[in-house]
Amino acid sequence: MEHILEYFVGGGYNLVNTTVYAAIVFTGYYLFYKAIKKYASFVKIDKHFLWGVLVFVFFGSLLRILEQNYTGVWLINSSNSPLEIGFYFHTPGWLILLSFVFLVSFLLSIILFKEKYYRLLIPIGCCLAFPLLVYELFHIKNLFVLLITLLAITIIYLVIQFFTKLKTLEDKLIILSQITDFSATLSGIFFFSNLLYEQHPVSRAVIGFSPILYPLLKLFFAFLFIFIVNKAIKDSEERTYTKLLIIVLGFLTGIRDLLTISLLVV
C-alpha cells in the first residue's frame, strides 16, 4: 500500500496519477456546476464568478510554492500522509485544500449576500492571498528573470490579440493563461536548465523534441478548444463555466511556475 500511495502522491507526475487527477478534477468540476444550478440558481456564471474563482487560483499558487524547498520561501515539509499538514501543500493534497477553502468561502458568500456573493467572495480571496504575496515578493531572488518572462507574456499576448481580436473575457483569459504557463516553463528551462525540468511527461516529451513546438501546440489546442466550445455549447453560462476550467488549470500551473523561477535559490 505504501508503494501504491507513493506512486500516486509522491515522486512527481506520471501518466497514471495525472490521468487520475484529471478524472477527479473534471468530475468534481461538473458536479459543482450541477449543484450551483440546483441549489443556488441565482448565482450567474459571469465575469463576477470568473474573478471570484481566479483570486483563489492566485492564492492557491502562492500557497503551493511554500512547500518547495528549493525556493527562498520554503516553510512546509512535504508529506505523502493525509494526516500530516505537508500533504496539503503539494499535489493532490494542495488541490483538496484549495477546493475546500474556496467551497467554504463560496457557501458563506452566497448565504450572506445571495446573488451579490462576489462582494464577499472576492475580498476573502484577496485577503488570503495578500499576506502570501507580500511575503513572497520580499523574497524574490531572480528579478531579471521575472521581468523578462512578464515582458514576454505581455508581448506574446498583445500580438495574438492584435491578430485574432478575441472578444470575450473568458477567451482572452484562456489564451493569457496558456501563454503564462508556457512562458514560465520555457524561461525556467532556459535560465535554470541545470536545476529545473518539466514535470509532466507529455509536455516534457514535446519540449525534448522541440522547445518551440511546446508553445505552438499549447496555443493551437487553446484556440481549438475555444472554437469547439463556442460551436457546441449554446448556453452562455455553461459555455463560460466550461472555459473557466482551462483558465484555472493554465493559471494554477503558470503562476506557480512563474513564482518558482522568481524565488528559486540558485
C-alpha positions as CSV (number, residue, x, y, z in Angstrom):
1,M,0.0,0.0,0.0
2,E,2.8,2.4,0.8
3,H,4.3,1.8,-2.6
4,I,1.0,2.4,-4.3
5,L,0.4,5.6,-2.4
6,E,3.9,6.8,-3.2
7,Y,3.2,6.2,-6.9
8,F,0.1,8.4,-6.8
9,V,1.1,11.2,-4.5
10,G,4.9,11.2,-4.4
11,G,7.7,11.4,-6.9
12,G,6.2,13.9,-9.3
13,Y,3.8,13.3,-12.2
14,N,3.3,10.2,-14.3
15,L,0.7,9.2,-16.8
16,V,-1.3,7.2,-14.3
17,N,-1.6,9.8,-11.5
18,T,-2.1,12.6,-14.0
19,T,-5.0,10.7,-15.5
20,V,-6.5,10.0,-12.1
21,Y,-6.1,13.6,-11.0
22,A,-7.7,14.8,-14.3
23,A,-10.7,12.5,-13.9
24,I,-11.3,13.6,-10.3
25,V,-10.9,17.3,-11.2
26,F,-13.3,17.0,-14.2
27,T,-15.9,15.1,-12.1
28,G,-15.8,17.5,-9.2
29,Y,-15.9,20.5,-11.5
30,Y,-19.0,19.1,-13.3
31,L,-20.8,18.2,-10.0
32,F,-20.1,21.7,-8.7
33,Y,-21.8,23.3,-11.7
34,K,-24.8,21.0,-11.2
35,A,-25.0,21.9,-7.5
36,I,-25.0,25.6,-8.3
37,K,-27.7,25.3,-10.9
38,K,-29.9,23.1,-8.5
39,Y,-29.3,24.8,-5.1
40,A,-28.1,28.3,-6.0
41,S,-29.6,29.2,-9.3
42,F,-29.4,32.9,-8.5
43,V,-25.6,32.6,-9.0
44,K,-24.8,33.7,-12.5
45,I,-21.7,32.3,-14.3
46,D,-20.4,35.6,-15.5
47,K,-17.4,37.9,-15.0
48,H,-18.0,38.2,-11.3
49,F,-17.9,34.4,-11.0
50,L,-14.7,34.3,-13.1
51,W,-12.9,36.8,-10.9
52,G,-14.2,35.2,-7.7
53,V,-12.6,31.9,-8.8
54,L,-9.4,33.5,-10.1
55,V,-8.5,35.2,-6.9
56,F,-8.5,31.8,-5.2
57,V,-6.4,30.4,-8.1
58,F,-3.9,33.1,-7.4
59,F,-4.0,32.3,-3.6
60,G,-3.5,28.6,-4.4
61,S,-0.4,29.3,-6.5
62,L,1.1,31.4,-3.7
63,L,0.3,28.6,-1.2
64,R,1.7,25.9,-3.4
65,I,5.2,27.4,-3.5
66,L,5.6,27.2,0.3
67,E,6.4,23.5,0.0
68,Q,9.2,23.8,-2.5
69,N,12.4,23.7,-0.6
70,Y,14.5,24.9,-3.5
71,T,12.9,28.4,-3.2
72,G,13.5,31.2,-0.7
73,V,10.0,31.0,0.8
74,W,10.0,27.3,1.8
75,L,8.0,26.8,5.1
76,I,6.4,23.3,4.9
77,N,8.0,19.9,4.6
78,S,6.1,17.8,2.0
79,S,4.4,14.5,3.1
80,N,2.5,11.7,1.4
81,S,0.3,11.2,4.5
82,P,-3.1,12.9,4.6
83,L,-2.7,13.0,8.4
84,E,0.2,15.5,8.1
85,I,0.0,19.1,7.0
86,G,2.7,18.8,4.4
87,F,0.3,16.6,2.4
88,Y,-1.9,19.6,1.7
89,F,0.9,21.7,0.1
90,H,1.6,19.5,-2.9
91,T,-0.5,17.7,-5.4
92,P,-3.0,16.2,-4.8
93,G,-3.5,17.5,-1.3
94,W,-2.9,21.0,-2.3
95,L,-5.9,20.9,-4.7
96,I,-8.0,19.3,-1.9
97,L,-7.1,22.2,0.5
98,L,-7.7,24.9,-2.1
99,S,-11.0,23.4,-3.1
100,F,-12.1,23.2,0.5
101,V,-11.2,26.8,1.2
102,F,-13.0,28.0,-1.9
103,L,-16.1,26.0,-1.2
104,V,-16.4,27.2,2.4
105,S,-15.8,30.8,1.2
106,F,-18.3,30.4,-1.6
107,L,-21.0,28.9,0.6
108,L,-20.5,31.7,3.2
109,S,-20.8,34.3,0.5
110,I,-24.0,33.0,-1.1
111,I,-25.6,32.6,2.3
112,L,-24.8,36.1,3.4
113,F,-25.0,38.0,0.1
114,K,-27.1,35.8,-2.2
115,E,-26.8,36.9,-5.9
116,K,-24.2,39.6,-4.8
117,Y,-22.0,36.8,-3.4
118,Y,-18.9,38.1,-5.1
119,R,-18.9,41.2,-2.9
120,L,-17.7,38.9,-0.1
121,L,-16.0,36.1,-2.1
122,I,-13.5,38.3,-3.9
123,P,-12.4,40.2,-0.8
124,I,-12.0,36.8,1.1
125,G,-9.7,35.6,-1.7
126,C,-7.7,38.8,-1.8
127,C,-7.3,38.8,2.0
128,L,-6.0,35.2,1.9
129,A,-3.6,36.0,-1.0
130,F,-2.2,39.4,0.1
131,P,0.0,38.3,3.1
132,L,1.5,35.5,1.0
133,L,2.1,37.8,-1.9
134,V,3.9,40.3,0.3
135,Y,6.0,37.6,1.9
136,E,7.0,36.1,-1.5
137,L,7.7,39.5,-3.1
138,F,10.1,40.3,-0.3
139,H,12.0,37.0,-1.1
140,I,12.3,37.3,-4.9
141,K,15.8,36.1,-5.9
142,N,15.7,36.4,-9.7
143,L,14.0,39.7,-10.5
144,F,15.6,39.9,-14.0
145,V,14.1,36.5,-15.0
146,L,10.7,37.5,-13.6
147,L,10.7,40.8,-15.6
148,I,11.9,39.2,-18.8
149,T,9.2,36.5,-18.5
150,L,6.4,39.0,-17.8
151,L,7.6,41.1,-20.7
152,A,7.5,38.0,-23.0
153,I,4.0,37.2,-21.7
154,T,2.8,40.7,-22.4
155,I,4.2,40.9,-25.9
156,I,3.0,37.5,-27.0
157,Y,-0.5,38.2,-25.7
158,L,-0.7,41.6,-27.3
159,V,0.5,40.2,-30.7
160,I,-2.1,37.4,-30.6
161,Q,-4.8,39.8,-29.5
162,F,-3.9,42.1,-32.3
163,F,-4.3,39.4,-35.0
164,T,-7.2,37.4,-33.5
165,K,-9.3,40.1,-31.9
166,L,-10.6,37.9,-29.1
167,K,-13.8,39.4,-27.9
168,T,-15.0,37.7,-24.7
169,L,-13.2,37.9,-21.3
170,E,-13.1,34.1,-20.9
171,D,-11.5,33.6,-24.4
172,K,-8.8,36.3,-23.6
173,L,-8.1,34.6,-20.2
174,I,-7.8,31.2,-21.8
175,I,-5.0,32.5,-24.1
176,L,-3.4,34.5,-21.4
177,S,-3.3,31.5,-19.0
178,Q,-1.7,29.3,-21.6
179,I,0.9,32.0,-22.5
180,T,1.7,32.4,-18.8
181,D,2.1,28.7,-18.5
182,F,4.4,28.0,-21.4
183,S,6.4,31.2,-20.9
184,A,7.2,30.5,-17.3
185,T,8.1,26.9,-18.2
186,L,10.4,27.8,-21.0
187,S,12.0,30.6,-19.0
188,G,12.7,28.1,-16.2
189,I,14.3,25.7,-18.6
190,F,16.3,28.3,-20.4
191,F,17.7,30.2,-17.4
192,F,17.9,27.2,-14.9
193,S,18.4,24.2,-17.2
194,N,20.7,22.6,-14.6
195,L,18.0,22.9,-11.8
196,L,14.6,22.7,-13.4
197,Y,12.8,20.5,-15.8
198,E,9.2,20.0,-17.0
199,Q,7.4,17.5,-14.6
200,H,4.5,16.4,-16.8
201,P,5.6,13.5,-19.1
202,V,3.8,14.6,-22.2
203,S,4.9,18.2,-22.0
204,R,8.5,17.0,-21.2
205,A,8.5,14.8,-24.3
206,V,7.3,17.7,-26.5
207,I,9.9,20.1,-25.2
208,G,12.6,17.4,-25.6
209,F,11.6,17.0,-29.2
210,S,11.5,20.8,-29.9
211,P,11.0,23.6,-27.4
212,I,9.3,25.9,-29.9
213,L,6.7,23.2,-30.6
214,Y,5.5,23.4,-27.0
215,P,4.0,26.9,-27.1
216,L,2.7,26.3,-30.6
217,L,0.8,23.2,-29.6
218,K,-0.5,24.9,-26.4
219,L,-1.9,27.8,-28.4
220,F,-3.2,25.5,-31.2
221,F,-5.2,23.4,-28.7
222,A,-6.3,26.5,-26.8
223,F,-7.8,28.1,-29.9
224,L,-9.3,24.7,-31.0
225,F,-10.9,24.4,-27.6
226,I,-12.4,27.9,-27.9
227,F,-13.7,27.1,-31.3
228,I,-15.3,23.8,-30.3
229,V,-16.9,25.2,-27.1
230,N,-18.3,28.2,-29.0
231,K,-19.9,26.0,-31.6
232,A,-21.1,23.1,-29.4
233,I,-22.4,24.9,-26.3
234,K,-25.2,27.3,-26.8
235,D,-26.0,28.3,-23.2
236,S,-23.8,31.3,-22.3
237,E,-23.3,30.3,-18.6
238,E,-22.4,26.7,-19.4
239,R,-20.0,27.9,-22.1
240,T,-18.3,30.3,-19.7
241,Y,-18.1,27.6,-17.0
242,T,-16.6,25.1,-19.4
243,K,-13.9,27.6,-20.5
244,L,-13.2,28.6,-16.9
245,L,-11.7,25.1,-16.2
246,I,-9.0,25.6,-18.8
247,I,-8.3,29.1,-17.4
248,V,-7.9,27.7,-13.9
249,L,-5.6,24.9,-15.0
250,G,-3.5,27.2,-17.0
251,F,-3.1,29.9,-14.3
252,L,-2.6,27.4,-11.5
253,T,0.5,25.9,-13.2
254,G,1.6,29.1,-14.9
255,I,1.6,31.3,-11.8
256,R,3.2,28.5,-9.8
257,D,6.0,28.2,-12.3
258,L,6.4,32.0,-12.5
259,L,6.8,32.1,-8.8
260,T,9.3,29.2,-8.9
261,I,11.7,30.8,-11.3
262,S,11.4,34.1,-9.4
263,L,12.0,32.6,-6.0
264,L,14.5,29.9,-6.9
265,V,17.6,29.8,-4.8
266,V,20.4,29.3,-7.3
